[in-house]
């Protein structure tokens, strides 16, 4: 489209010429704000536009929000086929409930003895339901418990550890601030310990060692002999079996 030509008029008083825009060009002139400028190049009209930049805080609000950031960083968890449920009661020694994606599916029996692990699985589908599977799991647990009893506490306490230098379990030599002792020490069932020392200066080296060995034997006799379970639920279940079956004869029970 060809722009409208400029018309020239003469001032009758001064004789000077001035330019006048046509009506079309005047109507086409946009309404501009005071802070904008207009420039003419040839027959074209250039109106610079104001460019408004968006606030970076608005664009990155979701990155600054800690809640959204944590939600974005969360990794969806995989649905595990099996997961272990904690023990329900004290009587459930060695028995756990296995839960799959669709819900509980089996009872699992686990017994640890002397570095060995005994595992048995009783699924609901195989035994005809949850309760029949639990009865089978209880019977298997009791059978494994009686067949693989823990060691007697006295046998465990007679083991010689690597740091023992006397050759007798629970007896060791100590020297504090130049004073030498032979010490007899035994750990009780509740975690506390019984300790008695014999001073070498009073009894002599060999005599103090002999007295410490005798004291250790006396401490073991005072504690008594019992089955050493790692958890108290195992000992309770063994006591229940002895009450239910008086004919059972178990040493140290």
Rosetta constraint file for C-alpha pairs under 8 A:
AtomPair CA 3 CA 25 HARMONIC 7.86 0.50
AtomPair CA 3 CA 43 HARMONIC 6.40 0.50
AtomPair CA 3 CA 44 HARMONIC 7.80 0.50
AtomPair CA 4 CA 22 HARMONIC 6.53 0.50
AtomPair CA 4 CA 24 HARMONIC 7.20 0.50
AtomPair CA 4 CA 25 HARMONIC 6.69 0.50
AtomPair CA 5 CA 21 HARMONIC 7.64 0.50
AtomPair CA 5 CA 22 HARMONIC 7.24 0.50
AtomPair CA 6 CA 19 HARMONIC 6.35 0.50
AtomPair CA 6 CA 20 HARMONIC 5.95 0.50
AtomPair CA 6 CA 21 HARMONIC 5.28 0.50
AtomPair CA 6 CA 22 HARMONIC 6.50 0.50
AtomPair CA 7 CA 19 HARMONIC 5.90 0.50
AtomPair CA 7 CA 20 HARMONIC 5.39 0.50
AtomPair CA 7 CA 21 HARMONIC 6.54 0.50
AtomPair CA 7 CA 22 HARMONIC 7.22 0.50
AtomPair CA 8 CA 17 HARMONIC 6.45 0.50
AtomPair CA 8 CA 18 HARMONIC 5.90 0.50
AtomPair CA 8 CA 19 HARMONIC 5.02 0.50
AtomPair CA 8 CA 20 HARMONIC 6.43 0.50
AtomPair CA 9 CA 17 HARMONIC 5.59 0.50
AtomPair CA 9 CA 18 HARMONIC 5.78 0.50
AtomPair CA 9 CA 19 HARMONIC 6.71 0.50
AtomPair CA 9 CA 20 HARMONIC 7.49 0.50
AtomPair CA 10 CA 15 HARMONIC 5.82 0.50
AtomPair CA 10 CA 16 HARMONIC 5.60 0.50
AtomPair CA 10 CA 17 HARMONIC 4.42 0.50
AtomPair CA 10 CA 18 HARMONIC 6.57 0.50
AtomPair CA 11 CA 15 HARMONIC 4.92 0.50
AtomPair CA 11 CA 16 HARMONIC 5.39 0.50
AtomPair CA 11 CA 17 HARMONIC 6.25 0.50
AtomPair CA 11 CA 18 HARMONIC 7.79 0.50
AtomPair CA 12 CA 16 HARMONIC 7.92 0.50
AtomPair CA 21 CA 25 HARMONIC 6.24 0.50
AtomPair CA 21 CA 26 HARMONIC 6.53 0.50
AtomPair CA 22 CA 26 HARMONIC 6.33 0.50
AtomPair CA 23 CA 27 HARMONIC 6.17 0.50
AtomPair CA 24 CA 28 HARMONIC 6.19 0.50
AtomPair CA 25 CA 29 HARMONIC 6.44 0.50
AtomPair CA 32 CA 36 HARMONIC 6.41 0.50
AtomPair CA 32 CA 37 HARMONIC 7.95 0.50
AtomPair CA 36 CA 47 HARMONIC 7.82 0.50
AtomPair CA 36 CA 48 HARMONIC 7.06 0.50
AtomPair CA 36 CA 49 HARMONIC 7.80 0.50
AtomPair CA 37 CA 47 HARMONIC 6.81 0.50
AtomPair CA 37 CA 48 HARMONIC 6.94 0.50
AtomPair CA 38 CA 45 HARMONIC 7.38 0.50
AtomPair CA 38 CA 46 HARMONIC 6.11 0.50
AtomPair CA 38 CA 47 HARMONIC 5.18 0.50
AtomPair CA 38 CA 48 HARMONIC 7.14 0.50
AtomPair CA 39 CA 45 HARMONIC 6.35 0.50
AtomPair CA 39 CA 46 HARMONIC 5.40 0.50
AtomPair CA 39 CA 47 HARMONIC 6.77 0.50
AtomPair CA 40 CA 44 HARMONIC 5.97 0.50
AtomPair CA 40 CA 45 HARMONIC 5.01 0.50
AtomPair CA 40 CA 46 HARMONIC 6.19 0.50
AtomPair CA 41 CA 45 HARMONIC 6.69 0.50
AtomPair CA 41 CA 46 HARMONIC 7.58 0.50
AtomPair CA 54 CA 58 HARMONIC 7.53 0.50
AtomPair CA 54 CA 59 HARMONIC 7.65 0.50
AtomPair CA 55 CA 59 HARMONIC 6.73 0.50
AtomPair CA 56 CA 60 HARMONIC 6.09 0.50
AtomPair CA 57 CA 61 HARMONIC 5.61 0.50
AtomPair CA 60 CA 64 HARMONIC 6.46 0.50
AtomPair CA 61 CA 65 HARMONIC 6.16 0.50
AtomPair CA 62 CA 68 HARMONIC 6.01 0.50
AtomPair CA 62 CA 69 HARMONIC 7.24 0.50
AtomPair CA 63 CA 68 HARMONIC 7.00 0.50
AtomPair CA 63 CA 69 HARMONIC 6.06 0.50
AtomPair CA 64 CA 69 HARMONIC 7.40 0.50
AtomPair CA 65 CA 69 HARMONIC 6.22 0.50
AtomPair CA 66 CA 70 HARMONIC 6.06 0.50
AtomPair CA 67 CA 71 HARMONIC 6.22 0.50
AtomPair CA 68 CA 72 HARMONIC 6.08 0.50
AtomPair CA 69 CA 73 HARMONIC 6.17 0.50
AtomPair CA 70 CA 74 HARMONIC 6.20 0.50
AtomPair CA 79 CA 101 HARMONIC 6.71 0.50
AtomPair CA 80 CA 100 HARMONIC 7.09 0.50
AtomPair CA 80 CA 101 HARMONIC 6.88 0.50
AtomPair CA 81 CA 99 HARMONIC 7.78 0.50
AtomPair CA 81 CA 100 HARMONIC 4.91 0.50
AtomPair CA 81 CA 101 HARMONIC 5.80 0.50
AtomPair CA 82 CA 98 HARMONIC 6.12 0.50
AtomPair CA 82 CA 99 HARMONIC 5.55 0.50
AtomPair CA 82 CA 100 HARMONIC 4.73 0.50
AtomPair CA 82 CA 101 HARMONIC 7.42 0.50
AtomPair CA 83 CA 98 HARMONIC 5.98 0.50
AtomPair CA 83 CA 99 HARMONIC 5.65 0.50
AtomPair CA 83 CA 100 HARMONIC 6.73 0.50
AtomPair CA 84 CA 96 HARMONIC 6.84 0.50
AtomPair CA 84 CA 97 HARMONIC 6.46 0.50
AtomPair CA 84 CA 98 HARMONIC 5.45 0.50
AtomPair CA 84 CA 99 HARMONIC 6.81 0.50
AtomPair CA 85 CA 96 HARMONIC 6.37 0.50
AtomPair CA 85 CA 97 HARMONIC 5.66 0.50
AtomPair CA 85 CA 98 HARMONIC 6.58 0.50
AtomPair CA 85 CA 99 HARMONIC 7.38 0.50
AtomPair CA 86 CA 96 HARMONIC 6.90 0.50
AtomPair CA 86 CA 97 HARMONIC 7.85 0.50
AtomPair CA 87 CA 92 HARMONIC 6.44 0.50
AtomPair CA 87 CA 93 HARMONIC 7.82 0.50
AtomPair CA 87 CA 95 HARMONIC 7.41 0.50
AtomPair CA 87 CA 96 HARMONIC 6.23 0.50
AtomPair CA 88 CA 92 HARMONIC 6.64 0.50
AtomPair CA 90 CA 233 HARMONIC 5.35 0.50
AtomPair CA 90 CA 236 HARMONIC 7.99 0.50
AtomPair CA 91 CA 233 HARMONIC 6.61 0.50
AtomPair CA 91 CA 236 HARMONIC 7.67 0.50
AtomPair CA 91 CA 237 HARMONIC 6.32 0.50
AtomPair CA 92 CA 96 HARMONIC 7.56 0.50
AtomPair CA 92 CA 233 HARMONIC 7.77 0.50
AtomPair CA 93 CA 233 HARMONIC 5.61 0.50
AtomPair CA 93 CA 234 HARMONIC 5.79 0.50
AtomPair CA 93 CA 237 HARMONIC 7.14 0.50
AtomPair CA 94 CA 109 HARMONIC 5.49 0.50
AtomPair CA 94 CA 110 HARMONIC 5.06 0.50
AtomPair CA 94 CA 111 HARMONIC 5.80 0.50
AtomPair CA 94 CA 141 HARMONIC 6.89 0.50
AtomPair CA 94 CA 234 HARMONIC 7.93 0.50
AtomPair CA 95 CA 107 HARMONIC 6.72 0.50
AtomPair CA 95 CA 108 HARMONIC 5.60 0.50
AtomPair CA 95 CA 109 HARMONIC 4.63 0.50
AtomPair CA 95 CA 110 HARMONIC 6.43 0.50
AtomPair CA 95 CA 137 HARMONIC 7.41 0.50
AtomPair CA 95 CA 138 HARMONIC 7.83 0.50
AtomPair CA 95 CA 141 HARMONIC 7.56 0.50
AtomPair CA 96 CA 107 HARMONIC 5.80 0.50
AtomPair CA 96 CA 108 HARMONIC 5.20 0.50
AtomPair CA 96 CA 109 HARMONIC 6.57 0.50
AtomPair CA 97 CA 104 HARMONIC 7.00 0.50
AtomPair CA 97 CA 105 HARMONIC 7.86 0.50
AtomPair CA 97 CA 106 HARMONIC 6.19 0.50
AtomPair CA 97 CA 107 HARMONIC 4.80 0.50
AtomPair CA 97 CA 108 HARMONIC 6.27 0.50
AtomPair CA 98 CA 104 HARMONIC 5.87 0.50
AtomPair CA 98 CA 105 HARMONIC 6.00 0.50
AtomPair CA 98 CA 106 HARMONIC 5.25 0.50
AtomPair CA 98 CA 107 HARMONIC 5.92 0.50
AtomPair CA 98 CA 108 HARMONIC 6.79 0.50
AtomPair CA 99 CA 103 HARMONIC 5.23 0.50
AtomPair CA 99 CA 104 HARMONIC 3.99 0.50
AtomPair CA 99 CA 105 HARMONIC 5.63 0.50
AtomPair CA 99 CA 106 HARMONIC 7.22 0.50
AtomPair CA 100 CA 104 HARMONIC 5.91 0.50
AtomPair CA 100 CA 105 HARMONIC 6.28 0.50
AtomPair CA 105 CA 123 HARMONIC 5.92 0.50
AtomPair CA 105 CA 124 HARMONIC 5.73 0.50
AtomPair CA 105 CA 125 HARMONIC 7.72 0.50
AtomPair CA 105 CA 130 HARMONIC 7.99 0.50
AtomPair CA 106 CA 121 HARMONIC 6.85 0.50
AtomPair CA 106 CA 122 HARMONIC 5.42 0.50
AtomPair CA 106 CA 123 HARMONIC 3.94 0.50
AtomPair CA 106 CA 124 HARMONIC 5.42 0.50
AtomPair CA 106 CA 130 HARMONIC 7.50 0.50
AtomPair CA 106 CA 133 HARMONIC 7.43 0.50
AtomPair CA 107 CA 121 HARMONIC 6.02 0.50
AtomPair CA 107 CA 122 HARMONIC 5.10 0.50
AtomPair CA 107 CA 123 HARMONIC 6.27 0.50
AtomPair CA 107 CA 124 HARMONIC 7.90 0.50
AtomPair CA 107 CA 133 HARMONIC 6.87 0.50
AtomPair CA 107 CA 134 HARMONIC 6.49 0.50
AtomPair CA 107 CA 137 HARMONIC 6.68 0.50
AtomPair CA 108 CA 119 HARMONIC 7.11 0.50
AtomPair CA 108 CA 120 HARMONIC 5.81 0.50
AtomPair CA 108 CA 121 HARMONIC 4.66 0.50
AtomPair CA 108 CA 122 HARMONIC 6.24 0.50
AtomPair CA 108 CA 137 HARMONIC 7.29 0.50
AtomPair CA 109 CA 118 HARMONIC 7.69 0.50
AtomPair CA 109 CA 119 HARMONIC 5.55 0.50
AtomPair CA 109 CA 120 HARMONIC 5.02 0.50
AtomPair CA 109 CA 121 HARMONIC 6.39 0.50
AtomPair CA 109 CA 137 HARMONIC 6.48 0.50
AtomPair CA 109 CA 140 HARMONIC 7.66 0.50
AtomPair CA 109 CA 141 HARMONIC 6.30 0.50
AtomPair CA 110 CA 117 HARMONIC 6.91 0.50
AtomPair CA 110 CA 118 HARMONIC 5.56 0.50
AtomPair CA 110 CA 119 HARMONIC 4.71 0.50
AtomPair CA 110 CA 120 HARMONIC 6.74 0.50
AtomPair CA 110 CA 141 HARMONIC 7.96 0.50
AtomPair CA 111 CA 117 HARMONIC 5.80 0.50
AtomPair CA 111 CA 118 HARMONIC 5.10 0.50
AtomPair CA 111 CA 119 HARMONIC 6.78 0.50
AtomPair CA 111 CA 141 HARMONIC 7.81 0.50
AtomPair CA 111 CA 144 HARMONIC 7.42 0.50
AtomPair CA 111 CA 145 HARMONIC 7.63 0.50
AtomPair CA 112 CA 116 HARMONIC 5.72 0.50
AtomPair CA 112 CA 117 HARMONIC 4.65 0.50
AtomPair CA 112 CA 118 HARMONIC 6.43 0.50
AtomPair CA 113 CA 117 HARMONIC 6.48 0.50
AtomPair CA 113 CA 148 HARMONIC 6.88 0.50
AtomPair CA 113 CA 149 HARMONIC 7.77 0.50
AtomPair CA 113 CA 150 HARMONIC 6.64 0.50
AtomPair CA 114 CA 150 HARMONIC 7.91 0.50
AtomPair CA 120 CA 137 HARMONIC 7.95 0.50
AtomPair CA 120 CA 140 HARMONIC 7.96 0.50
AtomPair CA 121 CA 137 HARMONIC 7.83 0.50
AtomPair CA 122 CA 126 HARMONIC 7.37 0.50
AtomPair CA 122 CA 127 HARMONIC 7.18 0.50
AtomPair CA 122 CA 133 HARMONIC 5.60 0.50
AtomPair CA 122 CA 134 HARMONIC 7.56 0.50
AtomPair CA 122 CA 136 HARMONIC 7.27 0.50
AtomPair CA 122 CA 137 HARMONIC 6.38 0.50
AtomPair CA 123 CA 127 HARMONIC 6.45 0.50
AtomPair CA 123 CA 130 HARMONIC 7.96 0.50
AtomPair CA 123 CA 133 HARMONIC 6.41 0.50
AtomPair CA 124 CA 128 HARMONIC 5.72 0.50
AtomPair CA 124 CA 129 HARMONIC 4.51 0.50
AtomPair CA 124 CA 130 HARMONIC 5.15 0.50
AtomPair CA 124 CA 132 HARMONIC 7.79 0.50
AtomPair CA 124 CA 133 HARMONIC 5.74 0.50
AtomPair CA 125 CA 129 HARMONIC 6.22 0.50
AtomPair CA 126 CA 133 HARMONIC 7.99 0.50
AtomPair CA 127 CA 132 HARMONIC 5.93 0.50
AtomPair CA 127 CA 133 HARMONIC 5.23 0.50
AtomPair CA 128 CA 132 HARMONIC 6.42 0.50
AtomPair CA 128 CA 133 HARMONIC 7.17 0.50
AtomPair CA 129 CA 133 HARMONIC 6.23 0.50
AtomPair CA 130 CA 134 HARMONIC 6.18 0.50
AtomPair CA 131 CA 135 HARMONIC 6.30 0.50
AtomPair CA 132 CA 136 HARMONIC 6.36 0.50
AtomPair CA 133 CA 137 HARMONIC 6.16 0.50
AtomPair CA 134 CA 138 HARMONIC 6.10 0.50
AtomPair CA 135 CA 139 HARMONIC 6.30 0.50
AtomPair CA 136 CA 140 HARMONIC 6.21 0.50
AtomPair CA 137 CA 141 HARMONIC 6.04 0.50
AtomPair CA 138 CA 142 HARMONIC 6.18 0.50
AtomPair CA 139 CA 143 HARMONIC 6.20 0.50
AtomPair CA 140 CA 144 HARMONIC 6.20 0.50
AtomPair CA 141 CA 145 HARMONIC 6.01 0.50
AtomPair CA 142 CA 146 HARMONIC 6.24 0.50
AtomPair CA 143 CA 147 HARMONIC 6.09 0.50
AtomPair CA 144 CA 148 HARMONIC 5.85 0.50
AtomPair CA 145 CA 149 HARMONIC 5.84 0.50
AtomPair CA 145 CA 238 HARMONIC 7.77 0.50
AtomPair CA 149 CA 227 HARMONIC 7.53 0.50
AtomPair CA 150 CA 227 HARMONIC 5.72 0.50
AtomPair CA 150 CA 228 HARMONIC 5.84 0.50
AtomPair CA 150 CA 229 HARMONIC 6.29 0.50
AtomPair CA 151 CA 155 HARMONIC 6.72 0.50
AtomPair CA 151 CA 156 HARMONIC 6.86 0.50
AtomPair CA 151 CA 227 HARMONIC 5.84 0.50
AtomPair CA 151 CA 228 HARMONIC 6.07 0.50
AtomPair CA 152 CA 156 HARMONIC 6.54 0.50
AtomPair CA 152 CA 225 HARMONIC 6.31 0.50
AtomPair CA 152 CA 226 HARMONIC 5.44 0.50
AtomPair CA 152 CA 227 HARMONIC 4.64 0.50
AtomPair CA 152 CA 228 HARMONIC 5.87 0.50
AtomPair CA 152 CA 252 HARMONIC 6.59 0.50
AtomPair CA 153 CA 157 HARMONIC 6.15 0.50
AtomPair CA 153 CA 225 HARMONIC 5.79 0.50
AtomPair CA 153 CA 226 HARMONIC 5.57 0.50
AtomPair CA 153 CA 227 HARMONIC 5.90 0.50
AtomPair CA 153 CA 228 HARMONIC 5.28 0.50
AtomPair CA 154 CA 158 HARMONIC 6.27 0.50
AtomPair CA 154 CA 220 HARMONIC 7.04 0.50
AtomPair CA 154 CA 224 HARMONIC 7.91 0.50
AtomPair CA 154 CA 225 HARMONIC 5.88 0.50
AtomPair CA 154 CA 226 HARMONIC 7.73 0.50
AtomPair CA 155 CA 159 HARMONIC 7.04 0.50
AtomPair CA 157 CA 169 HARMONIC 7.12 0.50
AtomPair CA 157 CA 170 HARMONIC 7.80 0.50
AtomPair CA 158 CA 169 HARMONIC 5.56 0.50
AtomPair CA 158 CA 170 HARMONIC 7.95 0.50
AtomPair CA 159 CA 169 HARMONIC 6.22 0.50
AtomPair CA 160 CA 164 HARMONIC 6.45 0.50
AtomPair CA 160 CA 167 HARMONIC 7.28 0.50
AtomPair CA 160 CA 168 HARMONIC 6.89 0.50
AtomPair CA 160 CA 169 HARMONIC 5.07 0.50
AtomPair CA 161 CA 169 HARMONIC 7.50 0.50
AtomPair CA 164 CA 168 HARMONIC 7.60 0.50
AtomPair CA 164 CA 169 HARMONIC 7.20 0.50
AtomPair CA 164 CA 171 HARMONIC 7.88 0.50
AtomPair CA 164 CA 172 HARMONIC 6.73 0.50
AtomPair CA 165 CA 172 HARMONIC 6.81 0.50
AtomPair CA 165 CA 173 HARMONIC 7.93 0.50
AtomPair CA 166 CA 171 HARMONIC 6.54 0.50
AtomPair CA 166 CA 172 HARMONIC 5.79 0.50
AtomPair CA 166 CA 173 HARMONIC 7.24 0.50
AtomPair CA 168 CA 172 HARMONIC 7.92 0.50
AtomPair CA 168 CA 213 HARMONIC 7.28 0.50
AtomPair CA 170 CA 184 HARMONIC 5.69 0.50
AtomPair CA 170 CA 185 HARMONIC 5.21 0.50
AtomPair CA 170 CA 186 HARMONIC 6.23 0.50
AtomPair CA 170 CA 216 HARMONIC 6.65 0.50
AtomPair CA 171 CA 182 HARMONIC 7.08 0.50
AtomPair CA 171 CA 183 HARMONIC 5.64 0.50
AtomPair CA 171 CA 184 HARMONIC 4.67 0.50
AtomPair CA 171 CA 185 HARMONIC 6.51 0.50
AtomPair CA 171 CA 212 HARMONIC 6.46 0.50
AtomPair CA 171 CA 213 HARMONIC 6.42 0.50
AtomPair CA 171 CA 216 HARMONIC 7.11 0.50
AtomPair CA 172 CA 182 HARMONIC 5.91 0.50
AtomPair CA 172 CA 183 HARMONIC 5.45 0.50
AtomPair CA 172 CA 184 HARMONIC 6.82 0.50
AtomPair CA 173 CA 180 HARMONIC 7.41 0.50
AtomPair CA 173 CA 181 HARMONIC 5.88 0.50
AtomPair CA 173 CA 182 HARMONIC 4.64 0.50
AtomPair CA 173 CA 183 HARMONIC 6.19 0.50
AtomPair CA 174 CA 180 HARMONIC 5.75 0.50
AtomPair CA 174 CA 181 HARMONIC 5.20 0.50
AtomPair CA 174 CA 182 HARMONIC 6.28 0.50
AtomPair CA 174 CA 183 HARMONIC 7.18 0.50
AtomPair CA 175 CA 179 HARMONIC 5.29 0.50
AtomPair CA 175 CA 180 HARMONIC 4.07 0.50
AtomPair CA 175 CA 181 HARMONIC 6.02 0.50
AtomPair CA 176 CA 180 HARMONIC 6.43 0.50
AtomPair CA 179 CA 199 HARMONIC 7.59 0.50
AtomPair CA 179 CA 200 HARMONIC 7.89 0.50
AtomPair CA 179 CA 201 HARMONIC 7.71 0.50
AtomPair CA 180 CA 199 HARMONIC 6.08 0.50
AtomPair CA 180 CA 200 HARMONIC 5.62 0.50
AtomPair CA 180 CA 201 HARMONIC 7.26 0.50
AtomPair CA 181 CA 197 HARMONIC 6.05 0.50
AtomPair CA 181 CA 198 HARMONIC 5.35 0.50
AtomPair CA 181 CA 199 HARMONIC 4.50 0.50
AtomPair CA 181 CA 200 HARMONIC 5.50 0.50
AtomPair CA 181 CA 208 HARMONIC 7.53 0.50
AtomPair CA 182 CA 197 HARMONIC 5.59 0.50
AtomPair CA 182 CA 198 HARMONIC 5.20 0.50
AtomPair CA 182 CA 199 HARMONIC 6.56 0.50
AtomPair CA 182 CA 200 HARMONIC 7.10 0.50
AtomPair CA 182 CA 208 HARMONIC 5.96 0.50
AtomPair CA 182 CA 209 HARMONIC 5.56 0.50
AtomPair CA 182 CA 212 HARMONIC 6.07 0.50
AtomPair CA 183 CA 195 HARMONIC 6.97 0.50
AtomPair CA 183 CA 196 HARMONIC 5.77 0.50
AtomPair CA 183 CA 197 HARMONIC 4.20 0.50
AtomPair CA 183 CA 198 HARMONIC 6.34 0.50
AtomPair CA 183 CA 212 HARMONIC 5.88 0.50
AtomPair CA 184 CA 195 HARMONIC 5.69 0.50
AtomPair CA 184 CA 196 HARMONIC 5.41 0.50
AtomPair CA 184 CA 197 HARMONIC 6.27 0.50
AtomPair CA 184 CA 212 HARMONIC 5.14 0.50
AtomPair CA 184 CA 213 HARMONIC 6.83 0.50
AtomPair CA 184 CA 215 HARMONIC 6.30 0.50
AtomPair CA 184 CA 216 HARMONIC 5.33 0.50
AtomPair CA 185 CA 193 HARMONIC 6.83 0.50
AtomPair CA 185 CA 194 HARMONIC 5.62 0.50
AtomPair CA 185 CA 195 HARMONIC 4.41 0.50
AtomPair CA 185 CA 196 HARMONIC 6.65 0.50
AtomPair CA 185 CA 216 HARMONIC 6.68 0.50
AtomPair CA 186 CA 193 HARMONIC 5.52 0.50
AtomPair CA 186 CA 194 HARMONIC 5.30 0.50
AtomPair CA 186 CA 195 HARMONIC 6.66 0.50
AtomPair CA 186 CA 216 HARMONIC 7.12 0.50
AtomPair CA 186 CA 219 HARMONIC 6.73 0.50
AtomPair CA 186 CA 220 HARMONIC 7.40 0.50
AtomPair CA 187 CA 191 HARMONIC 6.24 0.50
AtomPair CA 187 CA 192 HARMONIC 5.86 0.50
AtomPair CA 187 CA 193 HARMONIC 4.19 0.50
AtomPair CA 187 CA 194 HARMONIC 6.38 0.50
AtomPair CA 188 CA 192 HARMONIC 5.46 0.50
AtomPair CA 188 CA 193 HARMONIC 5.50 0.50
AtomPair CA 188 CA 194 HARMONIC 7.32 0.50
AtomPair CA 188 CA 223 HARMONIC 7.20 0.50
AtomPair CA 194 CA 219 HARMONIC 7.61 0.50
AtomPair CA 196 CA 212 HARMONIC 7.63 0.50
AtomPair CA 196 CA 215 HARMONIC 7.57 0.50
AtomPair CA 197 CA 212 HARMONIC 6.99 0.50
AtomPair CA 198 CA 202 HARMONIC 7.99 0.50
AtomPair CA 198 CA 203 HARMONIC 7.37 0.50
AtomPair CA 198 CA 208 HARMONIC 5.36 0.50
AtomPair CA 198 CA 209 HARMONIC 7.68 0.50
AtomPair CA 198 CA 211 HARMONIC 7.23 0.50
AtomPair CA 198 CA 212 HARMONIC 6.71 0.50
AtomPair CA 199 CA 203 HARMONIC 6.38 0.50
AtomPair CA 199 CA 204 HARMONIC 7.69 0.50
AtomPair CA 199 CA 208 HARMONIC 6.48 0.50
AtomPair CA 200 CA 204 HARMONIC 4.64 0.50
AtomPair CA 200 CA 205 HARMONIC 5.04 0.50
AtomPair CA 200 CA 207 HARMONIC 7.94 0.50
AtomPair CA 200 CA 208 HARMONIC 5.70 0.50
AtomPair CA 201 CA 205 HARMONIC 7.74 0.50
AtomPair CA 203 CA 207 HARMONIC 5.57 0.50
AtomPair CA 203 CA 208 HARMONIC 5.31 0.50
AtomPair CA 204 CA 208 HARMONIC 5.86 0.50
AtomPair CA 205 CA 209 HARMONIC 6.34 0.50
AtomPair CA 206 CA 210 HARMONIC 6.24 0.50
AtomPair CA 207 CA 211 HARMONIC 6.24 0.50
AtomPair CA 208 CA 212 HARMONIC 6.26 0.50
AtomPair CA 209 CA 213 HARMONIC 6.37 0.50
AtomPair CA 210 CA 214 HARMONIC 6.40 0.50
AtomPair CA 211 CA 215 HARMONIC 6.13 0.50
AtomPair CA 212 CA 216 HARMONIC 6.20 0.50
AtomPair CA 213 CA 217 HARMONIC 6.55 0.50
AtomPair CA 214 CA 218 HARMONIC 6.31 0.50
AtomPair CA 215 CA 219 HARMONIC 6.19 0.50
AtomPair CA 216 CA 220 HARMONIC 6.42 0.50
AtomPair CA 217 CA 221 HARMONIC 6.30 0.50
AtomPair CA 218 CA 222 HARMONIC 6.25 0.50
AtomPair CA 219 CA 223 HARMONIC 6.44 0.50
AtomPair CA 220 CA 224 HARMONIC 6.39 0.50
AtomPair CA 221 CA 225 HARMONIC 7.92 0.50
AtomPair CA 225 CA 252 HARMONIC 5.65 0.50
AtomPair CA 226 CA 251 HARMONIC 7.98 0.50
AtomPair CA 226 CA 252 HARMONIC 4.32 0.50
AtomPair CA 226 CA 253 HARMONIC 5.85 0.50
AtomPair CA 227 CA 235 HARMONIC 7.65 0.50
AtomPair CA 227 CA 252 HARMONIC 5.66 0.50
AtomPair CA 227 CA 253 HARMONIC 6.22 0.50
AtomPair CA 229 CA 234 HARMONIC 6.16 0.50
AtomPair CA 229 CA 235 HARMONIC 6.19 0.50
AtomPair CA 230 CA 234 HARMONIC 7.80 0.50
AtomPair CA 231 CA 235 HARMONIC 7.42 0.50
AtomPair CA 232 CA 236 HARMONIC 6.32 0.50
AtomPair CA 233 CA 237 HARMONIC 6.15 0.50
AtomPair CA 234 CA 238 HARMONIC 6.30 0.50
AtomPair CA 235 CA 239 HARMONIC 6.30 0.50
AtomPair CA 236 CA 240 HARMONIC 6.31 0.50
AtomPair CA 237 CA 241 HARMONIC 6.33 0.50
AtomPair CA 238 CA 242 HARMONIC 6.37 0.50
AtomPair CA 238 CA 253 HARMONIC 7.70 0.50
AtomPair CA 239 CA 243 HARMONIC 6.31 0.50
AtomPair CA 239 CA 253 HARMONIC 7.44 0.50
AtomPair CA 240 CA 244 HARMONIC 6.15 0.50
AtomPair CA 241 CA 245 HARMONIC 5.90 0.50
AtomPair CA 242 CA 246 HARMONIC 5.56 0.50
AtomPair CA 242 CA 247 HARMONIC 7.88 0.50
AtomPair CA 242 CA 248 HARMONIC 6.25 0.50
